Every structure is written in structure tokens, then in C-alpha cells.
Amino acid sequence: MTDTGTTFTVETDRRTQVVDITERVAAALPEDATGTATVFVRHTTVGVTVNEAESRLLSDFESFLESAVADEGWQHDQLDGNADSHLRALLCGPSETVPVTDGRLDLGTWQSVLVVECDGPQSRTVEIRV
């Protein structure tokens, strides 16, 4: 199979925000794709993860990130004041790999692909490679 890539943009409106992008990732897959899809962001203050997209859990995830990393007191803040955003994004990482069969994501029943914004509001580019 030939590598196929596509991108789309995710708009966030809060500093810390988790956005379900599962449907957009699925729509980006070629109908005949079988293998793996890598979901990747070319940003250092946003992450990608796979987890449940239940609204209360997403809110808990946002609260967890905010409480796990202090807003201030980091050396990088002397440069641009967003060290907390970089550190929160480190907890998620910039990509996830998901199995694909016949053009469909092979996620578990409760799994969704999530973008984790740590320095919003922003416009983020998400890349899908099969």
C-alpha cells in the first residue's frame, strides 16, 4: 500500500481543552486502507491520545492536566511564559497509532482519538498518515 497523508485543522477556544477528532480521522482514511494510521501534530504545546470521549471524563482530564503542572515557576517562562503548556503536552505526546482495516479505525468500544490542547485558544493542524 502507498503512504497516504492528509491534514485538517482543529480550532480550540480554551487554554486547556480536549477535543474528540475521531470522526474527522475516520473520514480522512482511504476506503481501501488496511494497516495503521498515525495521527500526528506538529506542535509542542498540544498532544494526541486515545481514550474515552465522555464529557465528564474530558473535563476531568482538563482539570487533571491543569493541577498536575503548575502554571508558573518554570525556567522556560523567562522566554515566552508557556512552559506549563509544553510540560502538559509532554504527558500526552504528539501522536497516536491506530490499526485500520478496510478503511475503518479499529478502536475499542469506548475509545476515541483526542487532541489535547495545552496552550489555547489556537488553530492546530492534525496530520493523518496511513
Beta strands, then each sheet from edge to edge (+ up, - down):
strand 1: 5-11
strand 2: 17-20
strand 3: 35-41
strand 4: 46-51
strand 5: 95-101
strand 6: 104-105
strand 7: 112-117
strand 8: 123-129
sheet 1: 1+ 8- 3+ 5- 6+
sheet 2: 2+ 7- 4+
end
